[in-house]
Structure formats: C-alpha cells, structure tokens
C-alpha cells in the first residue's frame, strides 16, 4: 500500500468516526452492523427508519450523511416506512422529491457543523457527476432544499441556513 493510500484510508476512517459521533449526538436512528445484500450505496441500508451502516463495505463517509438526511427530513408519520430504496417504500411520492432536495441541504448543514469539507459529501463518484456543481452552488449560497428545512422549523430562525436548531424533523404536514 502506498503512502498516499494509507493517508487516504486514515482520513476516511477519521471522517467516518466524526460523522458517526455526530449522528449519535443528534440521536438519529442508526446501527452499525454487517450488511450482506447488495445496496444502492455500498455499506448503507435503510431499514424501517433506521440507518444501517457496515463500515467495512462503506466507500465514501459522506454517503452516510446523505442517507441520514433522508431519515432526518422524512415526514415524521412515514419515517418508519423508510426501507431499502426510498422511492419504492410505499411512501407518498409527491413528498419524496422535496425531501430529496432537503436531504441534500441537510447533509451540507451537517458536514459544515461537523467541520469537514463539502467534498466529503459531494465526492467525485456521487451525484451523477455533478458533485463539483453542487459544491459550487452550496459554497456560493445558491444551493437548494433549505427552504423546506425552514418550513419544517429545523433552521435556526436568527442565523438561517446552514445553522440548525433541530436535526430531526418534527413538523408533520399530514
């Protein structure tokens, strides 16, 4: 293993540890476990509103935050329905498109709160090749999804985005 690969591996471990500590701090439902089946994002699986994480299969620590964002911004009455592919979970499809954008904005707020760079979430192998565009948009305050975080009373009303007062959505529109 080259020195560069060793450094990258240690950095990935450190980022993963910081992200897991953050999720524990905000009490997001999660568990570390072995995942045997194929998943959309390696090492990550949603199961009845709980984020399952297999750190041995995880490729990108920032993916943890995106999946956690789905749980965090989900309509609270439907959170328990989040399993496997969120778009095939039997949930209200009209809500899921807004929640997808809000999950991205949430993951940006989370990575900034943790103190890691945006490219941890928007790594080059994600977001269908649009990672750099997303980094540019959120770096220049032209991102998206955060108005929903405000509507759901998750943002700090004095400081605004990306400062959060609640990390888990409590406001239900049902």
GROMACS elastic network, one bead per residue, 0.5 to 0.9 nm:
[ bonds ]
;  ai    aj funct       b0    kb
    1     4     6  0.82430   500
    1     5     6  0.62188   500
    1     6     6  0.65956   500
    2     5     6  0.51988   500
    2     6     6  0.62589   500
    2     7     6  0.87006   500
    3     6     6  0.50305   500
    3     7     6  0.61853   500
    3     8     6  0.85778   500
    4     7     6  0.51588   500
    4     8     6  0.61220   500
    4     9     6  0.85996   500
    5     8     6  0.50158   500
    5     9     6  0.60922   500
    5    10     6  0.86458   500
    6     9     6  0.51304   500
    6    10     6  0.62961   500
    6    11     6  0.86333   500
    7    10     6  0.51743   500
    7    11     6  0.61283   500
    7    12     6  0.85920   500
    8    11     6  0.50734   500
    8    12     6  0.61204   500
    8    13     6  0.86481   500
    9    12     6  0.50761   500
    9    13     6  0.62234   500
    9    14     6  0.86411   500
   10    13     6  0.50771   500
   10    14     6  0.61585   500
   10    15     6  0.86003   500
   11    14     6  0.50731   500
   11    15     6  0.61026   500
   11    16     6  0.85119   500
   12    15     6  0.51189   500
   12    16     6  0.60588   500
   12    17     6  0.85671   500
   12    59     6  0.87479   500
   12    60     6  0.74776   500
   12    61     6  0.66170   500
   13    16     6  0.50916   500
   13    17     6  0.61392   500
   13    18     6  0.86772   500
   13    55     6  0.89593   500
   13    61     6  0.81776   500
   14    17     6  0.51232   500
   14    18     6  0.62576   500
   14    19     6  0.86619   500
   15    18     6  0.51853   500
   15    19     6  0.61713   500
   15    20     6  0.86118   500
   15    61     6  0.63543   500
   15    62     6  0.81865   500
   15   116     6  0.76888   500
   15   120     6  0.80816   500
   16    19     6  0.51527   500
   16    20     6  0.61038   500
   16    21     6  0.85604   500
   16    55     6  0.81943   500
   16    60     6  0.84434   500
   16    61     6  0.51204   500
   16    62     6  0.79488   500
   16    64     6  0.82404   500
   17    20     6  0.51731   500
   17    21     6  0.61236   500
   17    22     6  0.86072   500
   17    61     6  0.88793   500
   18    21     6  0.51495   500
   18    22     6  0.62380   500
   18    23     6  0.87873   500
   18   114     6  0.71407   500
   18   116     6  0.89447   500
   19    22     6  0.50615   500
   19    23     6  0.63150   500
   19    24     6  0.87200   500
   19    61     6  0.75091   500
   19    62     6  0.80590   500
   19    64     6  0.76236   500
   19    65     6  0.73695   500
   19   110     6  0.86587   500
   19   111     6  0.80543   500
   19   114     6  0.72770   500
   20    23     6  0.50932   500
   20    24     6  0.62383   500
   20    25     6  0.85613   500
   20    64     6  0.83918   500
   21    24     6  0.51168   500
   21    25     6  0.61158   500
   21    26     6  0.88106   500
   22    26     6  0.63461   500
   22    27     6  0.84992   500
   22    28     6  0.89063   500
   22   110     6  0.82726   500
   22   113     6  0.89687   500
   22   114     6  0.70913   500
   23    26     6  0.52982   500
   23    27     6  0.60040   500
   23    28     6  0.53927   500
   23    29     6  0.80856   500
   23    30     6  0.78074   500
   23    65     6  0.85741   500
   23    68     6  0.80133   500
   24    28     6  0.63333   500
   24    29     6  0.82115   500
   24    30     6  0.80553   500
   25    28     6  0.79281   500
   26   166     6  0.85678   500
   26   167     6  0.64882   500
   26   168     6  0.77864   500
   27    30     6  0.83420   500
   27   167     6  0.89033   500
   27   168     6  0.85529   500
   28    50     6  0.80457   500
   28    51     6  0.82092   500
   28    68     6  0.74011   500
   28    71     6  0.77659   500
   28    72     6  0.72231   500
   28   167     6  0.83958   500
   28   168     6  0.73872   500
   29    49     6  0.71038   500
   29    51     6  0.62446   500
   29    52     6  0.87966   500
   29    68     6  0.86092   500
   29    71     6  0.81360   500
   30    46     6  0.89383   500
   30    49     6  0.85690   500
   30    50     6  0.50665   500
   30    52     6  0.56685   500
   30    53     6  0.74447   500
   30    68     6  0.84765   500
   31    50     6  0.72452   500
   31    51     6  0.63467   500
   31    52     6  0.50288   500
   31    53     6  0.62272   500
   31    54     6  0.87818   500
   32    51     6  0.85122   500
   32    52     6  0.58905   500
   32    54     6  0.59404   500
   32    55     6  0.74781   500
   33    52     6  0.63962   500
   33    53     6  0.59083   500
   33    54     6  0.53266   500
   33    55     6  0.81296   500
   34    43     6  0.82258   500
   34    52     6  0.83904   500
   34    53     6  0.74686   500
   34    54     6  0.51509   500
   34    55     6  0.82516   500
   34    56     6  0.81125   500
   34    57     6  0.86344   500
   35    38     6  0.80645   500
   35    39     6  0.84749   500
   35    43     6  0.66064   500
   35    44     6  0.76947   500
   35    45     6  0.76937   500
   35    52     6  0.78016   500
   35    53     6  0.75335   500
   35    54     6  0.58720   500
   35    57     6  0.81347   500
   36    39     6  0.88920   500
   38    41     6  0.85282   500
   38    42     6  0.74478   500
   38    43     6  0.87927   500
   39    42     6  0.57562   500
   39    43     6  0.72477   500
   39    44     6  0.67296   500
   39    45     6  0.64230   500
   39    84     6  0.74628   500
   39    85     6  0.85846   500
   40    43     6  0.88924   500
   40    44     6  0.77847   500
   40    45     6  0.79691   500
   40    84     6  0.80874   500
   40    85     6  0.75057   500
   41    44     6  0.56776   500
   41    45     6  0.76244   500
   41    58     6  0.78953   500
   41    59     6  0.82369   500
   41    60     6  0.89247   500
   41    63     6  0.73469   500
   41    67     6  0.89615   500
   42    45     6  0.83337   500
   42    54     6  0.82572   500
   42    57     6  0.57328   500
   42    58     6  0.52906   500
   42    59     6  0.63178   500
   42    60     6  0.84875   500
   42    63     6  0.89945   500
   43    52     6  0.80000   500
   43    53     6  0.56192   500
   43    55     6  0.62067   500
   43    56     6  0.70532   500
   43    59     6  0.72710   500
   43    64     6  0.89144   500
   44    51     6  0.71031   500
   44    52     6  0.57518   500
   44    54     6  0.63711   500
   44    55     6  0.85204   500
   44    57     6  0.82204   500
   44    58     6  0.69705   500
   44    63     6  0.80502   500
   44    64     6  0.70755   500
   44    67     6  0.77277   500
   45    50     6  0.82674   500
   45    51     6  0.59600   500
   45    52     6  0.50521   500
   45    53     6  0.66717   500
   45    54     6  0.86271   500
   45    67     6  0.81880   500
   45    83     6  0.74333   500
   45    84     6  0.58764   500
   45    85     6  0.85539   500
   46    49     6  0.62286   500
   46    50     6  0.56489   500
   46    52     6  0.59858   500
   46    53     6  0.88805   500
   46    67     6  0.77452   500
   46    68     6  0.89568   500
   46    71     6  0.85654   500
   46    82     6  0.61363   500
   46    84     6  0.50717   500
   46    85     6  0.77653   500
   46    86     6  0.80988   500
   47    50     6  0.51613   500
   47    51     6  0.64821   500
   47    52     6  0.69748   500
   47    80     6  0.82164   500
   47    81     6  0.81144   500
   47    82     6  0.63019   500
   47    84     6  0.63820   500
   48    51     6  0.85141   500
   48    79     6  0.74142   500
   48    81     6  0.52736   500
   48    82     6  0.51409   500
   48    83     6  0.51780   500
   48    84     6  0.86716   500
   49    71     6  0.63153   500
   49    78     6  0.85485   500
   49    79     6  0.52258   500
   49    81     6  0.61944   500
   49    83     6  0.65843   500
   50    68     6  0.88073   500
   50    71     6  0.76237   500
   50    79     6  0.87880   500
   50    80     6  0.78872   500
   50    82     6  0.77686   500
   50    83     6  0.81408   500
   51    64     6  0.84474   500
   51    67     6  0.72849   500
   51    68     6  0.66365   500
   51    71     6  0.77860   500
   51    83     6  0.89707   500
   53    56     6  0.88540   500
   53    57     6  0.85698   500
   53    58     6  0.76471   500
   53    64     6  0.78035   500
   54    57     6  0.56166   500
   54    58     6  0.62096   500
   55    59     6  0.83744   500
   55    61     6  0.88652   500
   56    59     6  0.84844   500
   58    61     6  0.69509   500
   58    63     6  0.84332   500
   58    64     6  0.86165   500
   59    63     6  0.82491   500
   60    63     6  0.56528   500
   60    64     6  0.77172   500
   60   120     6  0.75514   500
   60   121     6  0.80906   500
   60   123     6  0.75400   500
   60   125     6  0.88314   500
   61    64     6  0.56155   500
   61    65     6  0.76044   500
   61   120     6  0.68565   500
   61   121     6  0.74757   500
   62    65     6  0.53716   500
   62    66     6  0.67695   500
   62   107     6  0.82121   500
   62   111     6  0.81527   500
   62   118     6  0.88149   500
   62   119     6  0.81831   500
   62   122     6  0.72007   500
   62   123     6  0.75095   500
   63    66     6  0.51075   500
   63    67     6  0.63256   500
   63    68     6  0.84531   500
   63   120     6  0.83567   500
   63   121     6  0.62989   500
   63   122     6  0.85376   500
   63   123     6  0.87884   500
   63   126     6  0.85403   500
   64    67     6  0.53755   500
   64    68     6  0.60105   500
   64    69     6  0.84800   500
   64   107     6  0.89947   500
   64   121     6  0.85043   500
   65    69     6  0.58808   500
   65    70     6  0.87243   500
   65   103     6  0.85792   500
   65   104     6  0.86751   500
   65   106     6  0.82686   500
   65   107     6  0.53020   500
   65   108     6  0.85375   500
   65   110     6  0.74015   500
   65   111     6  0.78107   500
   65   121     6  0.71488   500
   66    70     6  0.66957   500
   66   103     6  0.62397   500
   66   104     6  0.62569   500
   66   106     6  0.79489   500
   66   107     6  0.55316   500
   66   108     6  0.88356   500
   66   121     6  0.73766   500
   67    70     6  0.52488   500
   67    71     6  0.69414   500
   67    72     6  0.88730   500
   67   103     6  0.78219   500
   67   107     6  0.86719   500
   68    71     6  0.52405   500
   68    72     6  0.61449   500
   68    73     6  0.87620   500
   68   103     6  0.79186   500
   68   106     6  0.89282   500
   68   107     6  0.78716   500
   69    73     6  0.60492   500
   69    74     6  0.81900   500
   69    99     6  0.86916   500
   69   100     6  0.84261   500
   69   102     6  0.76916   500
   69   104     6  0.69178   500
   69   105     6  0.83800   500
   69   106     6  0.57774   500
   69   107     6  0.58653   500
   69   110     6  0.88654   500
   69   168     6  0.87944   500
   70    73     6  0.56197   500
   70    74     6  0.58609   500
   70    79     6  0.88600   500
   70    82     6  0.83776   500
   70    86     6  0.82279   500
   70    99     6  0.69230   500
   70   100     6  0.69377   500
   70   102     6  0.82089   500
   70   103     6  0.52953   500
   70   104     6  0.85560   500
   70   106     6  0.88281   500
   71    74     6  0.53448   500
   71    75     6  0.87333   500
   71    76     6  0.88207   500
   71    79     6  0.64110   500
   71    80     6  0.89889   500
   71    82     6  0.74406   500
   71   103     6  0.82868   500
   71   168     6  0.78517   500
   71   169     6  0.87303   500
   72    75     6  0.87652   500
   72    76     6  0.86893   500
   72    79     6  0.85300   500
   72   103     6  0.75211   500
   72   106     6  0.80382   500
   72   167     6  0.64943   500
   72   169     6  0.58109   500
   73    76     6  0.79719   500
   73    79     6  0.87749   500
   73    99     6  0.61749   500
   73   100     6  0.86271   500
   73   102     6  0.66763   500
   73   103     6  0.62291   500
   73   106     6  0.78204   500
   73   148     6  0.89413   500
   73   149     6  0.77455   500
   73   152     6  0.84923   500
   73   167     6  0.83469   500
   73   168     6  0.64361   500
   73   169     6  0.52932   500
   73   170     6  0.87002   500
   74    77     6  0.83034   500
   74    78     6  0.68854   500
   74    79     6  0.56397   500
   74    82     6  0.85050   500
   74    95     6  0.85790   500
   74    96     6  0.80209   500
   74    99     6  0.64080   500
   74   103     6  0.85778   500
   74   168     6  0.85782   500
   74   169     6  0.69687   500
   75    78     6  0.54228   500
   75    79     6  0.61538   500
   75    95     6  0.80023   500
   75    99     6  0.83956   500
   75   169     6  0.73318   500
   75   170     6  0.80568   500
   75   171     6  0.77297   500
   75   172     6  0.59271   500
   75   173     6  0.73850   500
   75   174     6  0.81826   500
   76    79     6  0.51855   500
   76    80     6  0.81528   500
   76   168     6  0.88261   500
   76   169     6  0.66771   500
   76   170     6  0.61942   500
   76   171     6  0.72855   500
   76   172     6  0.60527   500
   76   173     6  0.89614   500
   77    80     6  0.74951   500
   77    81     6  0.87887   500
   77   172     6  0.70939   500
   77   174     6  0.77340   500
   78    81     6  0.54255   500
   78    82     6  0.73860   500
   78    91     6  0.69237   500
   78    92     6  0.86259   500
   79    82     6  0.56880   500
   80    83     6  0.80828   500
   81    86     6  0.85059   500
   81    89     6  0.62466   500
   81    90     6  0.73553   500
   81    91     6  0.69386   500
   82    85     6  0.78586   500
   82    86     6  0.57823   500
   82    87     6  0.89725   500
   82    89     6  0.60636   500
   82    90     6  0.87121   500
   82    91     6  0.80245   500
   83    86     6  0.61971   500
   83    88     6  0.83477   500
   83    89     6  0.60447   500
   84    87     6  0.87360   500
   84    88     6  0.78677   500
   84    89     6  0.73521   500
   85    88     6  0.54507   500
   85    89     6  0.64730   500
   86    89     6  0.52514   500
   86    90     6  0.83458   500
   86    91     6  0.78910   500
   86    96     6  0.80844   500
   87    90     6  0.75693   500
   87    91     6  0.74623   500
   87    93     6  0.71160   500
   87    96     6  0.73033   500
   88    91     6  0.75351   500
   88    93     6  0.89512   500
   89    92     6  0.89418   500
   90    93     6  0.80487   500
   91    94     6  0.88158   500
   91    95     6  0.82250   500
   91    96     6  0.77900   500
   92    95     6  0.57416   500
   92    96     6  0.68016   500
   93    96     6  0.51759   500
   93    97     6  0.71591   500
   94    97     6  0.63293   500
   94    98     6  0.77499   500
   95    98     6  0.56973   500
   95    99     6  0.62415   500
   95   100     6  0.87976   500
   96   100     6  0.59926   500
   96   101     6  0.87516   500
   97   100     6  0.51275   500
   97   101     6  0.66805   500
   97   102     6  0.87437   500
   98   101     6  0.52990   500
   98   102     6  0.61610   500
   98   103     6  0.85457   500
   98   145     6  0.71435   500
   98   148     6  0.75705   500
   99   103     6  0.58475   500
   99   104     6  0.85524   500
   99   145     6  0.79024   500
   99   148     6  0.81182   500
  100   103     6  0.50845   500
  100   104     6  0.64734   500
  100   105     6  0.88466   500
  100   145     6  0.80027   500
  101   104     6  0.52429   500
  101   105     6  0.64255   500
  101   106     6  0.86139   500
  101   144     6  0.65115   500
  101   146     6  0.79724   500
  101   148     6  0.86114   500
  102   105     6  0.50010   500
  102   106     6  0.59095   500
  102   107     6  0.84956   500
  102   144     6  0.75134   500
  102   146     6  0.59442   500
  102   147     6  0.80867   500
  102   148     6  0.62347   500
  102   149     6  0.64711   500
  103   107     6  0.60818   500
  103   108     6  0.86501   500
  103   145     6  0.74556   500
  103   146     6  0.89644   500
  104   107     6  0.51281   500
  104   108     6  0.64103   500
  104   109     6  0.87987   500
  104   121     6  0.89434   500
  104   144     6  0.81025   500
  104   145     6  0.69641   500
  104   146     6  0.87316   500
  105   108     6  0.51292   500
  105   109     6  0.63218   500
  105   110     6  0.86291   500
  105   138     6  0.83895   500
  105   143     6  0.74350   500
  105   144     6  0.64849   500
  105   145     6  0.52868   500
  105   146     6  0.55211   500
  105   149     6  0.80949   500
  105   161     6  0.89259   500
  105   162     6  0.80434   500
  106   109     6  0.50681   500
  106   110     6  0.60832   500
  106   111     6  0.86314   500
  106   145     6  0.80400   500
  106   146     6  0.74241   500
  106   149     6  0.76470   500
  106   162     6  0.80310   500
  106   164     6  0.88896   500
  106   167     6  0.81660   500
  107   111     6  0.60791   500
  107   112     6  0.85095   500
  107   121     6  0.71540   500
  108   111     6  0.51993   500
  108   112     6  0.61385   500
  108   113     6  0.84830   500
  108   118     6  0.68767   500
  108   121     6  0.73082   500
  108   138     6  0.77125   500
  108   162     6  0.74607   500
  109   112     6  0.52357   500
  109   113     6  0.60823   500
  109   114     6  0.86463   500
  109   161     6  0.74276   500
  109   163     6  0.66686   500
  109   164     6  0.73846   500
  110   114     6  0.61277   500
  110   115     6  0.84879   500
  110   162     6  0.82047   500
  110   163     6  0.89523   500
  110   164     6  0.86790   500
  110   167     6  0.85197   500
  111   114     6  0.50568   500
  111   115     6  0.60622   500
  111   116     6  0.55169   500
  111   117     6  0.69459   500
  111   118     6  0.67155   500
  111   120     6  0.78561   500
  111   121     6  0.72753   500
  112   116     6  0.60864   500
  112   117     6  0.71221   500
  112   118     6  0.74579   500
  112   162     6  0.77062   500
  112   163     6  0.89378   500
  113   116     6  0.79505   500
  113   162     6  0.82932   500
  113   163     6  0.78371   500
  113   164     6  0.88602   500
  116   119     6  0.83825   500
  116   120     6  0.69634   500
  116   121     6  0.89993   500
  117   120     6  0.58503   500
  117   121     6  0.79330   500
  118   121     6  0.55825   500
  118   122     6  0.60517   500
  118   123     6  0.81764   500
  118   134     6  0.89966   500
  118   135     6  0.62674   500
  118   138     6  0.85163   500
  118   139     6  0.83348   500
  119   124     6  0.77412   500
  119   131     6  0.77422   500
  119   132     6  0.81383   500
  119   135     6  0.69985   500
  120   123     6  0.55546   500
  121   126     6  0.85830   500
  121   131     6  0.86276   500
  122   125     6  0.81558   500
  122   126     6  0.64867   500
  122   127     6  0.72142   500
  122   130     6  0.83742   500
  122   132     6  0.72512   500
  122   134     6  0.70920   500
  122   135     6  0.67058   500
  123   126     6  0.57733   500
  123   127     6  0.82319   500
  123   131     6  0.62219   500
  123   132     6  0.83301   500
  124   127     6  0.80785   500
  124   128     6  0.89354   500
  124   129     6  0.67368   500
  124   130     6  0.80897   500
  124   131     6  0.58770   500
  124   132     6  0.75479   500
  125   128     6  0.75018   500
  125   129     6  0.67633   500
  125   131     6  0.78987   500
  126   129     6  0.62802   500
  126   130     6  0.75468   500
  126   131     6  0.64768   500
  127   130     6  0.53959   500
  127   131     6  0.57243   500
  127   134     6  0.86244   500
  128   131     6  0.75898   500
  129   132     6  0.78454   500
  129   133     6  0.87155   500
  130   133     6  0.52778   500
  130   134     6  0.63351   500
  130   135     6  0.87725   500
  131   134     6  0.51272   500
  131   135     6  0.61942   500
  131   136     6  0.86306   500
  132   136     6  0.61222   500
  132   137     6  0.85459   500
  133   136     6  0.50722   500
  133   137     6  0.61052   500
  133   138     6  0.86726   500
  134   138     6  0.60847   500
  134   139     6  0.82388   500
  134   143     6  0.72266   500
  135   138     6  0.54199   500
  135   139     6  0.58312   500
  135   140     6  0.84411   500
  135   143     6  0.87184   500
  136   139     6  0.51039   500
  136   140     6  0.60623   500
  136   141     6  0.86045   500
  136   142     6  0.82135   500
  136   143     6  0.84345   500
  137   140     6  0.53044   500
  137   141     6  0.62320   500
  137   144     6  0.83210   500
  138   141     6  0.50564   500
  138   142     6  0.56882   500
  138   144     6  0.79403   500
  139   142     6  0.75769   500
  139   143     6  0.79548   500
  140   143     6  0.76208   500
  141   144     6  0.87831   500
  143   146     6  0.77873   500
  144   147     6  0.74915   500
  145   148     6  0.58211   500
  145   149     6  0.70658   500
  146   150     6  0.64382   500
  146   151     6  0.87002   500
  146   155     6  0.83617   500
  146   161     6  0.66903   500
  146   162     6  0.78613   500
  147   150     6  0.50380   500
  147   151     6  0.62091   500
  147   152     6  0.86486   500
  147   161     6  0.86030   500
  148   152     6  0.60663   500
  148   153     6  0.85197   500
  148   154     6  0.86922   500
  149   152     6  0.51793   500
  149   153     6  0.63707   500
  149   154     6  0.52596   500
  149   155     6  0.59966   500
  149   161     6  0.84361   500
  149   164     6  0.85950   500
  149   169     6  0.82238   500
  150   154     6  0.57185   500
  150   155     6  0.51334   500
  150   156     6  0.81642   500
  150   157     6  0.79640   500
  150   160     6  0.79633   500
  150   161     6  0.80967   500
  151   154     6  0.76202   500
  151   155     6  0.84652   500
  151   171     6  0.85930   500
  152   155     6  0.80347   500
  152   169     6  0.64857   500
  152   170     6  0.73804   500
  152   171     6  0.53813   500
  152   172     6  0.78528   500
  152   173     6  0.89116   500
  153   156     6  0.78988   500
  153   157     6  0.81116   500
  153   164     6  0.89294   500
  153   165     6  0.79198   500
  153   166     6  0.75295   500
  153   169     6  0.77531   500
  153   170     6  0.81654   500
  153   171     6  0.70797   500
  154   157     6  0.86503   500
  154   163     6  0.88186   500
  154   164     6  0.57187   500
  154   165     6  0.55292   500
  154   167     6  0.64255   500
  154   168     6  0.73976   500
  154   169     6  0.64816   500
  154   170     6  0.83046   500
  154   171     6  0.87115   500
  155   158     6  0.86509   500
  155   159     6  0.79794   500
  155   160     6  0.58132   500
  155   161     6  0.62167   500
  155   162     6  0.72866   500
  155   163     6  0.59144   500
  155   165     6  0.53078   500
  155   166     6  0.67932   500
  155   167     6  0.85682   500
  156   159     6  0.54846   500
  156   160     6  0.53182   500
  156   161     6  0.73573   500
  156   162     6  0.83485   500
  156   163     6  0.55382   500
  156   166     6  0.79533   500
  157   160     6  0.55480   500
  157   161     6  0.87781   500
  157   163     6  0.86875   500
  157   164     6  0.85763   500
  157   165     6  0.80250   500
  158   163     6  0.89773   500
  159   162     6  0.80715   500
  159   163     6  0.61329   500
  159   164     6  0.84975   500
  160   163     6  0.56796   500
  160   164     6  0.75928   500
  161   164     6  0.70536   500
  164   167     6  0.64743   500
  166   169     6  0.69780   500
  166   170     6  0.84091   500
  169   172     6  0.79895   500
